[in-house]
Amino acid sequence: MDDEKTTVRFGVLGCAHISIKLCKAILRAPNATLQAIGSRSLEKATAFAAENGLPEAVRVYGTYEGVLDDDHVDAVYIPLPTALHVTWAVRAAERGKHMLLEKPVAMNTAELDRILEACEGNGVQFMDGTMWVHHPRTAKMKEALSDEQRFGQLKWIHSCLTYNPGPEFLKHSIRAKPDLDGLGALGDTGWYCIRAILWAMNYELPKSVLAFPGAILNEQGVIISCGSALHWEDGRSATFHCSFLSYVTFDVTALGTKVMSPSSRFHSSV
């Protein structure tokens, strides 16, 4: 895996909807191949492969373990519910598989530490599934924020990511179930908001974080709408709002000492 021209052989754990996009992207990539896909049932994995026109060479497994045990797989994509990430990410690392782990990567920092320790201990690479930070447009945005002659010094940033999937989603979606994705909107949409703020602040952690009052929970106690304010020692600040209850927004606005950036929609890159 040291050669930059090495083709990465991917396996996929799970047949989540996002797996469809990832499989198509791998098949188009000049430096990657799709080797295997696994599900909790062979029937589901077989149907996924057929419905999405995967090449016959892609091996299909009725377990996640089958993909991890495949010697022809270098790296795995893990789009499973967040509560399952620590288990399968650690197992993947122990099998020597590099990993692309969907966000949010873990339920808490303790779980993330376990994942990273397993990756480091087994010499494998870890990457989260946040696509927009790698988009060419993002590099241009960073250039604009770093231009002190035009933008000045960054003082405040606001990010907002919301959508309204409807009542059935709030009752039945994995992203609204405490035992599967208990972080709710904070983990699903808030992940992007927080990532955008930290990206703009060069990943310097804030001195304090204050949750806004009035967070909304569903009947199962999962956050479906919330916001927060963040403050840095040098006076910089940020706010964000994330929600499953509002009209679609994917915006980032930055305020410098000389100019305010126009609201940047990053939805095409999310």
C-alpha positions in Angstrom: 0.0 0.0 0.0 3.1 2.3 -0.1 3.0 2.8 -3.8 0.8 5.8 -4.8 -0.3 3.9 -7.9 -1.4 0.8 -6.0 -5.0 -0.1 -6.7 -7.0 -0.3 -3.5 -9.3 -3.4 -3.4 -12.4 -2.5 -1.5 -15.0 -4.5 0.4 -18.3 -3.1 1.7 -19.9 -4.0 5.0 -23.7 -3.6 4.7 -26.2 -2.7 2.0 -27.2 0.7 3.2 -28.5 3.2 0.7 -25.3 5.2 0.8 -23.4 2.0 -0.2 -25.0 2.3 -3.7 -23.2 5.6 -4.3 -19.9 4.3 -2.8 -19.9 1.2 -5.0 -20.6 3.2 -8.1 -17.8 5.6 -7.1 -15.3 2.8 -6.6 -16.2 1.2 -9.9 -15.4 4.6 -11.6 -12.2 5.2 -9.8 -9.0 4.5 -11.7 -7.2 3.5 -8.5 -9.7 1.3 -6.8 -11.7 -1.9 -7.4 -14.8 -3.4 -5.7 -14.0 -6.9 -4.5 -16.7 -7.9 -2.1 -19.9 -6.9 -0.4 -21.3 -8.4 2.8 -24.7 -8.3 4.5 -26.3 -10.0 7.5 -28.0 -12.3 5.0 -26.7 -13.7 1.7 -30.1 -13.1 0.1 -29.9 -9.4 0.8 -26.3 -9.1 -0.4 -27.1 -11.0 -3.6 -30.2 -8.8 -4.3 -28.1 -5.7 -3.7 -25.5 -6.8 -6.1 -28.1 -7.7 -8.8 -30.2 -4.5 -8.4 -27.2 -2.2 -8.6 -25.5 -4.0 -11.5 -22.3 -4.9 -9.7 -19.8 -6.9 -11.8 -20.0 -10.7 -11.5 -16.5 -10.7 -10.2 -17.6 -9.0 -6.9 -17.9 -11.6 -4.3 -21.0 -11.7 -2.2 -21.1 -12.7 1.5 -24.0 -13.4 3.9 -21.9 -12.1 6.8 -19.6 -9.1 7.5 -17.0 -11.5 8.6 -16.8 -13.0 5.1 -15.6 -9.6 3.8 -13.0 -9.2 6.6 -11.7 -12.7 6.0 -11.3 -12.1 2.2 -7.6 -11.9 1.4 -8.3 -10.0 -1.8 -9.8 -7.1 0.2 -7.3 -4.3 1.2 -9.8 -1.8 2.7 -13.4 -1.8 3.9 -16.1 0.8 3.7 -18.3 0.7 6.8 -21.7 2.4 6.5 -23.3 0.5 9.4 -25.4 2.2 12.2 -23.1 4.3 14.4 -23.6 2.0 17.4 -22.0 -0.9 15.5 -19.0 1.1 14.3 -16.6 0.4 17.2 -17.2 -3.4 16.9 -16.7 -3.8 13.2 -14.0 -1.1 12.8 -11.9 -2.8 15.5 -12.5 -6.2 13.9 -11.5 -4.8 10.5 -8.3 -3.3 11.9 -7.4 -6.6 13.6 -7.8 -8.3 10.2 -5.4 -5.8 8.7 -8.0 -3.9 6.7 -7.7 -0.2 6.1 -11.0 1.5 6.5 -13.3 4.2 5.3 -15.8 4.7 8.2 -19.1 6.6 7.7 -19.8 9.5 9.9 -20.5 9.9 12.7 -17.5 7.6 13.3 -18.5 6.6 16.9 -21.0 7.3 19.6 -18.4 9.0 21.8 -14.7 9.7 22.1 -14.0 6.6 24.1 -15.2 4.4 21.2 -13.2 6.5 18.7 -10.1 6.1 20.8 -10.6 2.3 20.7 -10.9 2.4 16.9 -7.8 4.6 16.4 -5.8 2.5 18.8 -6.8 -0.7 16.9 -5.8 1.0 13.6 -2.5 2.2 14.9 -1.7 -1.1 16.6 -2.4 -3.1 13.4 -0.7 -0.7 11.0 -3.9 0.2 9.0 -5.2 3.6 7.9 -8.4 5.2 9.0 -10.5 7.8 7.2 -14.0 9.1 7.9 -16.6 9.5 5.2 -16.8 13.3 5.1 -16.4 14.0 1.4 -16.8 17.8 1.1 -13.5 18.6 2.9 -11.7 16.9 0.0 -13.6 18.7 -2.7 -11.6 21.2 -4.9 -14.1 23.9 -4.0 -13.2 23.5 -0.3 -9.6 24.3 -1.1 -10.7 27.5 -2.8 -12.8 28.4 0.2 -9.8 28.0 2.5 -7.7 30.2 0.2 -10.4 32.9 0.6 -10.5 32.6 4.3 -6.7 32.7 4.5 -6.4 35.9 2.4 -5.8 38.5 5.1 -5.6 41.3 2.5 -9.2 40.8 1.4 -10.9 38.8 4.2 -8.9 39.9 7.2 -8.9 37.7 10.3 -11.7 35.2 10.9 -13.9 36.3 13.8 -17.1 34.3 13.5 -18.6 31.5 11.6 -22.1 30.0 11.4 -23.0 26.7 9.9 -26.4 25.2 9.3 -27.5 21.8 8.0 -31.2 20.9 8.1 -33.8 18.9 6.3 -37.3 17.7 7.0 -37.8 14.0 6.1 -41.2 13.7 7.7 -42.9 11.9 10.6 -42.2 8.4 9.4 -38.5 9.0 9.4 -38.6 10.4 12.9 -40.3 7.3 14.1 -38.7 4.5 12.1 -35.3 5.7 10.6 -32.1 4.2 12.0 -30.9 7.8 12.4 -33.6 8.4 15.0 -33.3 5.2 17.1 -31.4 5.4 20.4 -29.9 1.9 20.1 -28.6 2.4 16.5 -27.8 6.0 15.9 -28.5 7.7 19.2 -26.8 10.9 18.3 -29.7 11.7 16.0 -29.5 15.1 14.1 -26.4 16.0 16.0 -24.5 13.1 14.6 -26.1 13.1 11.1 -26.3 16.8 10.2 -24.5 18.4 13.1 -21.4 16.4 12.1 -21.1 18.6 9.0 -21.7 21.8 10.9 -19.1 21.1 13.5 -16.6 19.9 10.9 -17.1 23.1 8.9 -16.4 25.2 12.0 -13.3 23.2 13.0 -12.1 23.3 9.4 -12.4 27.1 9.3 -10.6 27.3 12.7 -7.8 25.1 11.4 -9.0 22.4 13.8 -8.1 24.3 16.9 -10.5 23.2 19.6 -12.7 25.8 21.3 -12.3 26.9 24.9 -16.0 26.5 25.7 -19.1 25.0 24.1 -22.6 26.0 25.1 -25.6 24.1 24.0 -28.6 26.3 23.1 -31.7 25.7 25.3 -34.7 24.1 23.6 -33.2 21.1 21.9 -36.0 18.9 20.5 -36.1 15.2 21.1 -38.3 12.5 19.5 -40.4 10.1 21.5 -37.4 7.8 22.0 -35.2 10.6 23.4 -33.1 11.1 20.3 -32.1 14.7 19.3 -33.9 15.8 16.2 -33.1 19.5 16.4 -30.4 21.5 18.3 -27.8 24.2 18.2 -24.7 25.4 20.0 -22.2 28.2 20.4 -18.5 27.8 20.5 -15.9 30.2 21.8 -12.1 30.4 21.5 -9.6 32.1 23.8 -8.6 34.7 21.3 -12.2 35.9 20.9 -13.3 34.0 17.9 -16.7 32.4 18.0 -19.1 30.2 16.1 -22.6 28.9 16.1 -24.4 26.1 14.4 -27.9 24.7 14.0 -28.8 21.1 12.9 -32.2 19.7 12.5 -34.5 17.0 11.1 -37.5 19.5 11.3 -36.7 22.4 9.0 -36.5 23.1 5.3 -33.3 22.0 3.5 -30.3 24.2 4.3 -26.6 23.5 3.8 -24.9 26.7 4.6 -21.6 28.1 6.0 -21.1 31.9 6.6 -17.8 33.4 7.8 -17.2 36.9 9.1 -13.7 38.4 8.9 -12.4 41.8 10.1 -12.7 43.1 6.5 -15.5 41.3 4.9 -18.2 38.7 5.4 -18.1 35.7 3.0 -21.3 35.0 1.1 -23.2 32.0 2.3 -21.5 29.0 0.8 -23.7 26.0 0.0 -21.8 22.8 0.4 -24.6 20.3 -0.3 -23.2 19.1 -3.6 -20.1 18.0 -1.8 -21.6 16.5 1.4 
